[in-house]
């Protein structure tokens, strides 16, 4: 039997509607909208396209959004001053510094300068610590892992007592999603294993998974025979495997593929996310959700 396809685009639309309704309600009651600033240093085309997508979504939701684009030679001190300016701006609830930053800037220093209460990306060590503690301590779960958890929960997949195997141990995906799934609470309570390049028998671990989350960045890494029949497979990988001409625009676009052999895997899994159209659309959505949360915290209504 073919797996149920978990469509990130559909789940995204539902969550965005929920956010928009809440934004309108808060605007009516409190006269404020969530304020989000995206700081972009330089003109990296991929970064411009990410920032543009974030801004468009924020605008649609009725956020106050500021795109602050700075020249590539902006000094580290000037960037730190800029972050500080937004830290002290009460109309801004979320600050996002688009990565990668130019080489002469220490990105850790910049990310750590963001007020943890405005760190809607959830990368500040304070928010990483809060995530580790779990429960009410968590303010801003990082966006991609938060999107993954929403997809699992909203698809009705049982997480309590489930064997979750996470392929990859990065700070932005693998470690935080593993940590979130093992917490005590709804959408979690799982038994979690993290595997990586030094793991002895990757296939054996994957085969045990009721929920398999793959974030390795290796196209086709997970084979269909590694998947437990009926398992939920979340493919986080986004790999450029070629180019094609877009039917819509006539321009060259990348052909993307995930870390899982989708066509074969969907015949074994119970649930599976496609690439593109799976986890990808959820990341920006969760950024919007975190920015709304930041406003609610500032109003004392979260
Ligand atoms: P990363 O920092 O490169 O980490 C990759 C992890 O996978 C590492 O822990 C690495 O192990 C592990 N790994 C790599 N090859 C492996 C193999 N053959 N066997 C077992 N483990 C292996 O990557 P990331 O930032 O987490 O991103 C992972 C993928 O997700 C990428 O394709 C990225 O584009 C995608 N992504 C998508 C979104 C989205 O919104 N959809 C967001 C973020 C990332 P070691 O630690 O041992 O090296």
py3Dmol code that shows the C-alpha trace and the ligand (Angstrom):
import py3Dmol

protein = """\
ATOM      1  CA  UNK A   1       0.000   0.000   0.000  1.00  0.00           C
ATOM      2  CA  UNK A   2       1.218   3.477  -0.814  1.00  0.00           C
ATOM      3  CA  UNK A   3       2.027   5.864   2.061  1.00  0.00           C
ATOM      4  CA  UNK A   4      -0.029   8.893   2.975  1.00  0.00           C
ATOM      5  CA  UNK A   5       1.869  11.883   1.634  1.00  0.00           C
ATOM      6  CA  UNK A   6       2.308  14.576   4.289  1.00  0.00           C
ATOM      7  CA  UNK A   7       2.000  17.800   2.326  1.00  0.00           C
ATOM      8  CA  UNK A   8       3.837  20.682   3.960  1.00  0.00           C
ATOM      9  CA  UNK A   9       2.084  23.151   1.681  1.00  0.00           C
ATOM     10  CA  UNK A  10      -1.365  22.123   2.985  1.00  0.00           C
ATOM     11  CA  UNK A  11      -0.337  22.113   6.655  1.00  0.00           C
ATOM     12  CA  UNK A  12       1.373  25.464   6.124  1.00  0.00           C
ATOM     13  CA  UNK A  13      -1.834  26.997   4.764  1.00  0.00           C
ATOM     14  CA  UNK A  14      -3.816  25.851   7.796  1.00  0.00           C
ATOM     15  CA  UNK A  15      -1.233  27.225  10.254  1.00  0.00           C
ATOM     16  CA  UNK A  16      -0.940  30.536   8.390  1.00  0.00           C
ATOM     17  CA  UNK A  17      -4.726  30.957   8.628  1.00  0.00           C
ATOM     18  CA  UNK A  18      -4.532  30.313  12.372  1.00  0.00           C
ATOM     19  CA  UNK A  19      -1.750  32.883  12.725  1.00  0.00           C
ATOM     20  CA  UNK A  20      -3.611  35.489  10.658  1.00  0.00           C
ATOM     21  CA  UNK A  21      -6.759  35.086  12.767  1.00  0.00           C
ATOM     22  CA  UNK A  22      -4.739  35.587  15.952  1.00  0.00           C
ATOM     23  CA  UNK A  23      -2.890  38.585  14.517  1.00  0.00           C
ATOM     24  CA  UNK A  24      -6.231  40.241  13.676  1.00  0.00           C
ATOM     25  CA  UNK A  25      -7.620  39.517  17.127  1.00  0.00           C
ATOM     26  CA  UNK A  26      -4.569  40.982  18.875  1.00  0.00           C
ATOM     27  CA  UNK A  27      -4.620  44.016  16.591  1.00  0.00           C
ATOM     28  CA  UNK A  28      -8.238  44.659  17.527  1.00  0.00           C
ATOM     29  CA  UNK A  29      -7.761  44.152  21.267  1.00  0.00           C
ATOM     30  CA  UNK A  30      -4.287  45.627  21.779  1.00  0.00           C
ATOM     31  CA  UNK A  31      -3.706  47.793  18.686  1.00  0.00           C
ATOM     32  CA  UNK A  32      -0.364  46.156  17.822  1.00  0.00           C
ATOM     33  CA  UNK A  33       0.961  43.798  15.163  1.00  0.00           C
ATOM     34  CA  UNK A  34       3.950  41.464  15.330  1.00  0.00           C
ATOM     35  CA  UNK A  35       7.098  43.293  14.198  1.00  0.00           C
ATOM     36  CA  UNK A  36       9.770  41.334  12.362  1.00  0.00           C
ATOM     37  CA  UNK A  37      13.077  42.650  11.054  1.00  0.00           C
ATOM     38  CA  UNK A  38      15.247  40.659   8.674  1.00  0.00           C
ATOM     39  CA  UNK A  39      18.815  41.839   8.447  1.00  0.00           C
ATOM     40  CA  UNK A  40      20.571  40.874   5.240  1.00  0.00           C
ATOM     41  CA  UNK A  41      24.250  41.673   4.739  1.00  0.00           C
ATOM     42  CA  UNK A  42      25.390  41.524   1.117  1.00  0.00           C
ATOM     43  CA  UNK A  43      23.698  40.266  -2.020  1.00  0.00           C
ATOM     44  CA  UNK A  44      23.930  36.484  -1.942  1.00  0.00           C
ATOM     45  CA  UNK A  45      21.140  35.422  -4.362  1.00  0.00           C
ATOM     46  CA  UNK A  46      19.977  32.447  -2.247  1.00  0.00           C
ATOM     47  CA  UNK A  47      19.799  34.668   0.854  1.00  0.00           C
ATOM     48  CA  UNK A  48      17.872  37.346  -1.062  1.00  0.00           C
ATOM     49  CA  UNK A  49      15.336  34.758  -2.172  1.00  0.00           C
ATOM     50  CA  UNK A  50      14.914  33.360   1.394  1.00  0.00           C
ATOM     51  CA  UNK A  51      14.508  36.854   2.836  1.00  0.00           C
ATOM     52  CA  UNK A  52      12.022  37.828   0.112  1.00  0.00           C
ATOM     53  CA  UNK A  53       9.912  34.741   0.866  1.00  0.00           C
ATOM     54  CA  UNK A  54       9.927  35.545   4.594  1.00  0.00           C
ATOM     55  CA  UNK A  55       8.950  39.152   3.984  1.00  0.00           C
ATOM     56  CA  UNK A  56       6.130  38.246   1.595  1.00  0.00           C
ATOM     57  CA  UNK A  57       4.663  35.844   4.167  1.00  0.00           C
ATOM     58  CA  UNK A  58       4.974  38.413   6.961  1.00  0.00           C
ATOM     59  CA  UNK A  59       3.237  41.049   4.812  1.00  0.00           C
ATOM     60  CA  UNK A  60       0.371  38.707   3.954  1.00  0.00           C
ATOM     61  CA  UNK A  61      -0.191  38.060   7.643  1.00  0.00           C
ATOM     62  CA  UNK A  62      -0.364  41.759   8.492  1.00  0.00           C
ATOM     63  CA  UNK A  63       2.953  41.907  10.356  1.00  0.00           C
ATOM     64  CA  UNK A  64       4.979  45.074  10.590  1.00  0.00           C
ATOM     65  CA  UNK A  65       8.056  43.987   8.671  1.00  0.00           C
ATOM     66  CA  UNK A  66      11.338  45.686   8.031  1.00  0.00           C
ATOM     67  CA  UNK A  67      13.869  44.479   5.549  1.00  0.00           C
ATOM     68  CA  UNK A  68      17.210  45.946   6.541  1.00  0.00           C
ATOM     69  CA  UNK A  69      19.692  45.309   3.743  1.00  0.00           C
ATOM     70  CA  UNK A  70      23.284  46.275   4.414  1.00  0.00           C
ATOM     71  CA  UNK A  71      26.372  46.377   2.174  1.00  0.00           C
ATOM     72  CA  UNK A  72      28.611  43.298   2.124  1.00  0.00           C
ATOM     73  CA  UNK A  73      31.486  45.292   3.686  1.00  0.00           C
ATOM     74  CA  UNK A  74      29.483  46.303   6.766  1.00  0.00           C
ATOM     75  CA  UNK A  75      31.822  45.923   9.736  1.00  0.00           C
ATOM     76  CA  UNK A  76      31.112  43.493  12.556  1.00  0.00           C
ATOM     77  CA  UNK A  77      30.841  46.393  15.030  1.00  0.00           C
ATOM     78  CA  UNK A  78      28.321  48.184  12.813  1.00  0.00           C
ATOM     79  CA  UNK A  79      26.255  45.011  12.529  1.00  0.00           C
ATOM     80  CA  UNK A  80      26.327  44.532  16.303  1.00  0.00           C
ATOM     81  CA  UNK A  81      25.140  48.142  16.701  1.00  0.00           C
ATOM     82  CA  UNK A  82      22.304  47.484  14.282  1.00  0.00           C
ATOM     83  CA  UNK A  83      21.211  44.393  16.224  1.00  0.00           C
ATOM     84  CA  UNK A  84      21.317  46.460  19.395  1.00  0.00           C
ATOM     85  CA  UNK A  85      19.123  49.123  17.785  1.00  0.00           C
ATOM     86  CA  UNK A  86      16.425  46.534  17.077  1.00  0.00           C
ATOM     87  CA  UNK A  87      16.890  44.940  20.503  1.00  0.00           C
ATOM     88  CA  UNK A  88      15.812  48.307  21.910  1.00  0.00           C
ATOM     89  CA  UNK A  89      12.966  48.960  19.460  1.00  0.00           C
ATOM     90  CA  UNK A  90       9.659  48.095  21.167  1.00  0.00           C
ATOM     91  CA  UNK A  91       7.821  47.780  17.849  1.00  0.00           C
ATOM     92  CA  UNK A  92      10.133  44.921  16.806  1.00  0.00           C
ATOM     93  CA  UNK A  93       9.369  41.559  18.402  1.00  0.00           C
ATOM     94  CA  UNK A  94      11.482  39.279  16.232  1.00  0.00           C
ATOM     95  CA  UNK A  95      14.998  39.784  14.835  1.00  0.00           C
ATOM     96  CA  UNK A  96      16.351  37.559  12.128  1.00  0.00           C
ATOM     97  CA  UNK A  97      19.898  37.823  10.825  1.00  0.00           C
ATOM     98  CA  UNK A  98      20.102  35.976   7.519  1.00  0.00           C
ATOM     99  CA  UNK A  99      22.982  33.502   7.349  1.00  0.00           C
ATOM    100  CA  UNK A 100      25.574  33.049   5.968  1.00  0.00           C
ATOM    101  CA  UNK A 101      27.230  36.315   6.969  1.00  0.00           C
ATOM    102  CA  UNK A 102      30.334  37.602   5.124  1.00  0.00           C
ATOM    103  CA  UNK A 103      33.603  35.965   6.228  1.00  0.00           C
ATOM    104  CA  UNK A 104      34.887  39.007   8.151  1.00  0.00           C
ATOM    105  CA  UNK A 105      31.923  38.755  10.548  1.00  0.00           C
ATOM    106  CA  UNK A 106      31.762  36.224  13.403  1.00  0.00           C
ATOM    107  CA  UNK A 107      28.205  34.880  13.054  1.00  0.00           C
ATOM    108  CA  UNK A 108      28.223  33.367  16.546  1.00  0.00           C
ATOM    109  CA  UNK A 109      28.981  36.791  18.044  1.00  0.00           C
ATOM    110  CA  UNK A 110      26.149  38.375  16.050  1.00  0.00           C
ATOM    111  CA  UNK A 111      23.552  35.692  16.832  1.00  0.00           C
ATOM    112  CA  UNK A 112      24.493  35.825  20.512  1.00  0.00           C
ATOM    113  CA  UNK A 113      23.945  39.607  20.497  1.00  0.00           C
ATOM    114  CA  UNK A 114      20.248  39.211  19.657  1.00  0.00           C
ATOM    115  CA  UNK A 115      17.981  39.666  22.690  1.00  0.00           C
ATOM    116  CA  UNK A 116      16.906  36.052  23.516  1.00  0.00           C
ATOM    117  CA  UNK A 117      13.321  37.337  23.839  1.00  0.00           C
ATOM    118  CA  UNK A 118      13.455  38.481  20.193  1.00  0.00           C
ATOM    119  CA  UNK A 119      15.415  35.467  18.907  1.00  0.00           C
ATOM    120  CA  UNK A 120      12.626  34.014  16.749  1.00  0.00           C
ATOM    121  CA  UNK A 121      15.070  31.674  14.981  1.00  0.00           C
ATOM    122  CA  UNK A 122      15.731  30.000  18.348  1.00  0.00           C
ATOM    123  CA  UNK A 123      19.517  29.850  17.828  1.00  0.00           C
ATOM    124  CA  UNK A 124      20.626  31.911  20.868  1.00  0.00           C
ATOM    125  CA  UNK A 125      22.281  29.704  23.555  1.00  0.00           C
ATOM    126  CA  UNK A 126      19.601  30.827  26.033  1.00  0.00           C
ATOM    127  CA  UNK A 127      16.864  29.465  23.770  1.00  0.00           C
ATOM    128  CA  UNK A 128      18.855  26.307  23.042  1.00  0.00           C
ATOM    129  CA  UNK A 129      19.052  25.802  26.820  1.00  0.00           C
ATOM    130  CA  UNK A 130      15.339  26.479  27.225  1.00  0.00           C
ATOM    131  CA  UNK A 131      14.607  23.875  24.560  1.00  0.00           C
ATOM    132  CA  UNK A 132      16.731  21.346  26.415  1.00  0.00           C
ATOM    133  CA  UNK A 133      14.814  21.948  29.659  1.00  0.00           C
ATOM    134  CA  UNK A 134      11.511  21.647  27.782  1.00  0.00           C
ATOM    135  CA  UNK A 135       7.946  22.320  28.926  1.00  0.00           C
ATOM    136  CA  UNK A 136       7.027  25.911  29.791  1.00  0.00           C
ATOM    137  CA  UNK A 137      10.678  26.986  29.538  1.00  0.00           C
ATOM    138  CA  UNK A 138      10.575  26.767  25.725  1.00  0.00           C
ATOM    139  CA  UNK A 139       9.995  30.124  24.065  1.00  0.00           C
ATOM    140  CA  UNK A 140      11.176  29.811  20.488  1.00  0.00           C
ATOM    141  CA  UNK A 141      11.748  26.294  19.169  1.00  0.00           C
ATOM    142  CA  UNK A 142      13.993  26.480  16.071  1.00  0.00           C
ATOM    143  CA  UNK A 143      11.835  26.748  12.962  1.00  0.00           C
ATOM    144  CA  UNK A 144      12.669  23.622  10.925  1.00  0.00           C
ATOM    145  CA  UNK A 145      12.408  21.205  13.892  1.00  0.00           C
ATOM    146  CA  UNK A 146       9.222  22.939  15.049  1.00  0.00           C
ATOM    147  CA  UNK A 147       7.795  22.469  11.554  1.00  0.00           C
ATOM    148  CA  UNK A 148       8.727  18.791  11.577  1.00  0.00           C
ATOM    149  CA  UNK A 149       6.977  18.229  14.898  1.00  0.00           C
ATOM    150  CA  UNK A 150       3.841  20.054  13.682  1.00  0.00           C
ATOM    151  CA  UNK A 151       3.733  17.856  10.563  1.00  0.00           C
ATOM    152  CA  UNK A 152       3.983  14.683  12.608  1.00  0.00           C
ATOM    153  CA  UNK A 153       1.331  15.763  15.117  1.00  0.00           C
ATOM    154  CA  UNK A 154      -1.107  17.207  12.564  1.00  0.00           C
ATOM    155  CA  UNK A 155      -0.880  13.981  10.532  1.00  0.00           C
ATOM    156  CA  UNK A 156      -2.129  12.039  13.546  1.00  0.00           C
ATOM    157  CA  UNK A 157       1.072  10.005  13.964  1.00  0.00           C
ATOM    158  CA  UNK A 158       1.452   8.618  17.507  1.00  0.00           C
ATOM    159  CA  UNK A 159       4.665   9.910  19.089  1.00  0.00           C
ATOM    160  CA  UNK A 160       4.248   8.650  22.641  1.00  0.00           C
ATOM    161  CA  UNK A 161       6.436   5.584  23.099  1.00  0.00           C
ATOM    162  CA  UNK A 162       7.421   5.678  19.417  1.00  0.00           C
ATOM    163  CA  UNK A 163      10.952   4.793  18.365  1.00  0.00           C
ATOM    164  CA  UNK A 164      12.250   7.951  16.707  1.00  0.00           C
ATOM    165  CA  UNK A 165      15.499   7.766  14.758  1.00  0.00           C
ATOM    166  CA  UNK A 166      17.082  11.031  13.631  1.00  0.00           C
ATOM    167  CA  UNK A 167      19.731  10.877  10.916  1.00  0.00           C
ATOM    168  CA  UNK A 168      22.017  13.882  11.405  1.00  0.00           C
ATOM    169  CA  UNK A 169      23.236  15.796  14.465  1.00  0.00           C
ATOM    170  CA  UNK A 170      23.408  19.413  13.285  1.00  0.00           C
ATOM    171  CA  UNK A 171      22.547  22.254  15.640  1.00  0.00           C
ATOM    172  CA  UNK A 172      19.761  23.496  13.377  1.00  0.00           C
ATOM    173  CA  UNK A 173      17.928  20.234  12.680  1.00  0.00           C
ATOM    174  CA  UNK A 174      19.194  16.922  14.107  1.00  0.00           C
ATOM    175  CA  UNK A 175      19.994  17.838  17.708  1.00  0.00           C
ATOM    176  CA  UNK A 176      16.978  20.091  18.347  1.00  0.00           C
ATOM    177  CA  UNK A 177      14.367  17.766  16.789  1.00  0.00           C
ATOM    178  CA  UNK A 178      15.805  14.809  18.735  1.00  0.00           C
ATOM    179  CA  UNK A 179      15.587  16.875  21.907  1.00  0.00           C
ATOM    180  CA  UNK A 180      12.019  17.972  21.183  1.00  0.00           C
ATOM    181  CA  UNK A 181      10.774  14.447  20.508  1.00  0.00           C
ATOM    182  CA  UNK A 182      12.124  13.084  23.792  1.00  0.00           C
ATOM    183  CA  UNK A 183      10.518  15.754  25.986  1.00  0.00           C
ATOM    184  CA  UNK A 184       7.677  14.896  28.308  1.00  0.00           C
ATOM    185  CA  UNK A 185       4.535  16.213  26.644  1.00  0.00           C
ATOM    186  CA  UNK A 186       2.132  16.117  23.749  1.00  0.00           C
ATOM    187  CA  UNK A 187       3.666  15.421  20.341  1.00  0.00           C
ATOM    188  CA  UNK A 188       6.750  13.979  22.020  1.00  0.00           C
ATOM    189  CA  UNK A 189       7.379  11.306  24.737  1.00  0.00           C
ATOM    190  CA  UNK A 190       9.354   9.320  22.162  1.00  0.00           C
ATOM    191  CA  UNK A 191      12.389   7.079  22.557  1.00  0.00           C
ATOM    192  CA  UNK A 192      15.044   8.793  20.488  1.00  0.00           C
ATOM    193  CA  UNK A 193      18.232   7.673  18.749  1.00  0.00           C
ATOM    194  CA  UNK A 194      20.505  10.031  16.806  1.00  0.00           C
ATOM    195  CA  UNK A 195      22.734   8.576  14.103  1.00  0.00           C
ATOM    196  CA  UNK A 196      25.538  10.211  12.111  1.00  0.00           C
ATOM    197  CA  UNK A 197      28.590   9.449   9.972  1.00  0.00           C
ATOM    198  CA  UNK A 198      30.334   7.529  12.770  1.00  0.00           C
ATOM    199  CA  UNK A 199      27.333   5.296  13.483  1.00  0.00           C
ATOM    200  CA  UNK A 200      28.262   1.651  12.914  1.00  0.00           C
ATOM    201  CA  UNK A 201      25.110   0.262  11.327  1.00  0.00           C
ATOM    202  CA  UNK A 202      22.918   3.048  10.004  1.00  0.00           C
ATOM    203  CA  UNK A 203      20.479   0.690   8.293  1.00  0.00           C
ATOM    204  CA  UNK A 204      19.844  -1.348  11.471  1.00  0.00           C
ATOM    205  CA  UNK A 205      18.920   1.807  13.410  1.00  0.00           C
ATOM    206  CA  UNK A 206      16.682   3.147  10.650  1.00  0.00           C
ATOM    207  CA  UNK A 207      14.848  -0.176  10.406  1.00  0.00           C
ATOM    208  CA  UNK A 208      13.764   0.136  14.052  1.00  0.00           C
ATOM    209  CA  UNK A 209      12.179   3.553  13.557  1.00  0.00           C
ATOM    210  CA  UNK A 210       8.455   4.160  13.893  1.00  0.00           C
ATOM    211  CA  UNK A 211       9.317   7.754  12.976  1.00  0.00           C
ATOM    212  CA  UNK A 212      12.402   8.287  10.823  1.00  0.00           C
ATOM    213  CA  UNK A 213      13.631  11.876  10.500  1.00  0.00           C
ATOM    214  CA  UNK A 214      16.391  12.283   7.938  1.00  0.00           C
ATOM    215  CA  UNK A 215      18.515  15.435   7.838  1.00  0.00           C
ATOM    216  CA  UNK A 216      21.840  14.423   6.321  1.00  0.00           C
ATOM    217  CA  UNK A 217      22.059  16.348   3.050  1.00  0.00           C
ATOM    218  CA  UNK A 218      22.880  13.180   1.072  1.00  0.00           C
ATOM    219  CA  UNK A 219      20.520  12.457  -1.839  1.00  0.00           C
ATOM    220  CA  UNK A 220      18.947   9.009  -1.693  1.00  0.00           C
ATOM    221  CA  UNK A 221      20.845   8.045   1.492  1.00  0.00           C
ATOM    222  CA  UNK A 222      17.887   6.159   2.995  1.00  0.00           C
ATOM    223  CA  UNK A 223      16.924   3.083   1.015  1.00  0.00           C
ATOM    224  CA  UNK A 224      13.426   1.602   1.020  1.00  0.00           C
ATOM    225  CA  UNK A 225      14.690  -1.583   2.704  1.00  0.00           C
ATOM    226  CA  UNK A 226      15.821   0.547   5.694  1.00  0.00           C
ATOM    227  CA  UNK A 227      12.240   1.589   6.380  1.00  0.00           C
ATOM    228  CA  UNK A 228       9.968  -0.276   8.772  1.00  0.00           C
ATOM    229  CA  UNK A 229       6.656  -1.005   7.022  1.00  0.00           C
ATOM    230  CA  UNK A 230       4.113   1.630   8.039  1.00  0.00           C
ATOM    231  CA  UNK A 231       6.717   4.030   9.513  1.00  0.00           C
ATOM    232  CA  UNK A 232       6.438   7.813   9.293  1.00  0.00           C
ATOM    233  CA  UNK A 233       9.335   9.179   7.220  1.00  0.00           C
ATOM    234  CA  UNK A 234      10.205  12.860   7.414  1.00  0.00           C
ATOM    235  CA  UNK A 235      12.721  13.850   4.744  1.00  0.00           C
ATOM    236  CA  UNK A 236      14.387  17.135   5.662  1.00  0.00           C
ATOM    237  CA  UNK A 237      17.102  16.951   3.009  1.00  0.00           C
ATOM    238  CA  UNK A 238      17.153  19.500   0.216  1.00  0.00           C
ATOM    239  CA  UNK A 239      19.736  18.565  -2.396  1.00  0.00           C
ATOM    240  CA  UNK A 240      20.295  20.163  -5.790  1.00  0.00           C
ATOM    241  CA  UNK A 241      20.653  17.256  -8.170  1.00  0.00           C
ATOM    242  CA  UNK A 242      20.398  19.074 -11.497  1.00  0.00           C
ATOM    243  CA  UNK A 243      18.746  21.919 -13.366  1.00  0.00           C
ATOM    244  CA  UNK A 244      15.659  22.295 -15.537  1.00  0.00           C
ATOM    245  CA  UNK A 245      13.718  25.031 -17.285  1.00  0.00           C
ATOM    246  CA  UNK A 246      10.687  26.199 -15.332  1.00  0.00           C
ATOM    247  CA  UNK A 247       7.421  25.809 -17.281  1.00  0.00           C
ATOM    248  CA  UNK A 248       6.053  28.892 -15.485  1.00  0.00           C
ATOM    249  CA  UNK A 249       8.909  31.361 -15.948  1.00  0.00           C
ATOM    250  CA  UNK A 250      11.061  29.795 -18.680  1.00  0.00           C
ATOM    251  CA  UNK A 251      14.064  30.321 -16.385  1.00  0.00           C
ATOM    252  CA  UNK A 252      16.590  27.730 -15.199  1.00  0.00           C
ATOM    253  CA  UNK A 253      15.678  26.257 -11.824  1.00  0.00           C
ATOM    254  CA  UNK A 254      17.254  23.626  -9.606  1.00  0.00           C
ATOM    255  CA  UNK A 255      15.968  20.069  -9.506  1.00  0.00           C
ATOM    256  CA  UNK A 256      15.664  19.205  -5.833  1.00  0.00           C
ATOM    257  CA  UNK A 257      15.758  15.832  -4.174  1.00  0.00           C
ATOM    258  CA  UNK A 258      15.573  14.670  -0.578  1.00  0.00           C
ATOM    259  CA  UNK A 259      17.703  12.261   1.442  1.00  0.00           C
ATOM    260  CA  UNK A 260      15.207   9.432   0.939  1.00  0.00           C
ATOM    261  CA  UNK A 261      14.513   7.462  -2.229  1.00  0.00           C
ATOM    262  CA  UNK A 262      10.926   8.805  -2.266  1.00  0.00           C
ATOM    263  CA  UNK A 263       9.329   6.730  -5.033  1.00  0.00           C
ATOM    264  CA  UNK A 264      10.441   3.415  -3.558  1.00  0.00           C
ATOM    265  CA  UNK A 265      10.083   4.500   0.089  1.00  0.00           C
ATOM    266  CA  UNK A 266       6.441   5.524  -0.316  1.00  0.00           C
ATOM    267  CA  UNK A 267       5.572   1.903  -1.096  1.00  0.00           C
ATOM    268  CA  UNK A 268       6.857   0.825   2.345  1.00  0.00           C
ATOM    269  CA  UNK A 269       6.193   3.783   4.663  1.00  0.00           C
ATOM    270  CA  UNK A 270       2.846   4.641   6.239  1.00  0.00           C
ATOM    271  CA  UNK A 271       3.470   8.391   5.993  1.00  0.00           C
ATOM    272  CA  UNK A 272       6.115  10.279   4.033  1.00  0.00           C
ATOM    273  CA  UNK A 273       7.027  13.881   3.206  1.00  0.00           C
ATOM    274  CA  UNK A 274       7.932  14.831  -0.372  1.00  0.00           C
ATOM    275  CA  UNK A 275      10.824  17.059  -1.474  1.00  0.00           C
ATOM    276  CA  UNK A 276      10.029  19.731  -2.458  1.00  0.00           C
ATOM    277  CA  UNK A 277       6.687  20.537  -0.796  1.00  0.00           C
ATOM    278  CA  UNK A 278       7.306  18.748   2.510  1.00  0.00           C
ATOM    279  CA  UNK A 279       9.331  20.188   5.376  1.00  0.00           C
ATOM    280  CA  UNK A 280      10.504  23.198   3.319  1.00  0.00           C
ATOM    281  CA  UNK A 281       7.285  25.273   3.442  1.00  0.00           C
ATOM    282  CA  UNK A 282       7.001  24.705   7.197  1.00  0.00           C
ATOM    283  CA  UNK A 283      10.180  26.567   8.171  1.00  0.00           C
ATOM    284  CA  UNK A 284       9.005  30.080   7.272  1.00  0.00           C
ATOM    285  CA  UNK A 285       5.598  29.285   8.766  1.00  0.00           C
ATOM    286  CA  UNK A 286       7.156  28.480  12.134  1.00  0.00           C
ATOM    287  CA  UNK A 287       9.192  31.679  11.953  1.00  0.00           C
ATOM    288  CA  UNK A 288       5.912  33.583  11.689  1.00  0.00           C
ATOM    289  CA  UNK A 289       4.503  31.582  14.590  1.00  0.00           C
ATOM    290  CA  UNK A 290       7.538  32.406  16.736  1.00  0.00           C
ATOM    291  CA  UNK A 291       7.241  36.107  15.890  1.00  0.00           C
ATOM    292  CA  UNK A 292       3.584  36.090  16.918  1.00  0.00           C
ATOM    293  CA  UNK A 293       4.618  34.316  20.130  1.00  0.00           C
ATOM    294  CA  UNK A 294       7.253  37.007  20.769  1.00  0.00           C
ATOM    295  CA  UNK A 295       4.550  39.684  20.525  1.00  0.00           C
ATOM    296  CA  UNK A 296       2.311  37.699  22.884  1.00  0.00           C
ATOM    297  CA  UNK A 297       5.141  37.342  25.399  1.00  0.00           C
ATOM    298  CA  UNK A 298       5.728  41.092  25.249  1.00  0.00           C
ATOM    299  CA  UNK A 299       2.016  41.707  25.932  1.00  0.00           C
ATOM    300  CA  UNK A 300       1.965  39.103  28.721  1.00  0.00           C
ATOM    301  CA  UNK A 301      -0.703  37.022  26.938  1.00  0.00           C
ATOM    302  CA  UNK A 302       1.368  33.996  25.865  1.00  0.00           C
TER     303      UNK A 302
END
"""
ligand_1 = """\
48
LIG
P 24.617 19.450 8.228
O 24.928 20.521 9.203
O 25.523 19.237 7.059
O 24.518 18.075 9.039
C 24.325 16.862 8.380
C 24.325 15.743 9.391
O 24.081 14.533 8.735
C 25.644 15.599 10.144
O 25.400 15.366 11.510
C 26.283 14.393 9.483
O 27.042 13.605 10.378
C 25.075 13.594 9.047
N 25.392 12.799 7.863
C 25.848 13.234 6.665
N 26.054 12.198 5.841
C 25.723 11.085 6.536
C 25.764 9.711 6.237
N 26.186 9.255 5.040
N 25.383 8.838 7.177
C 24.956 9.280 8.388
N 24.923 10.575 8.743
C 25.296 11.468 7.819
O 23.188 19.602 7.614
P 21.832 20.295 8.172
O 22.019 21.761 8.205
O 21.324 19.584 9.356
O 20.875 19.962 6.935
C 20.604 18.639 6.531
C 19.777 18.657 5.267
O 18.526 19.285 5.554
C 20.386 19.450 4.114
O 20.027 18.845 2.893
C 19.700 20.813 4.221
O 19.636 21.485 2.984
C 18.330 20.401 4.697
N 17.616 21.442 5.450
C 16.345 21.723 5.065
C 15.625 22.679 5.752
C 14.228 22.969 5.343
O 13.674 23.976 5.696
N 13.598 22.087 4.602
C 16.200 23.367 6.816
C 17.488 23.031 7.205
C 18.199 22.055 6.510
P 28.412 14.130 11.077
O 27.948 15.048 12.175
O 29.023 12.897 11.606
O 29.197 14.818 10.009
"""
view = py3Dmol.view(width=600, height=400)
view.addModel(protein, "pdb")
view.setStyle({"model": 0}, {"cartoon": {"style": "trace"}})
view.addModel(ligand_1, "xyz")
view.setStyle({"model": 1}, {"stick": {}})
view.zoomTo()
view.show()
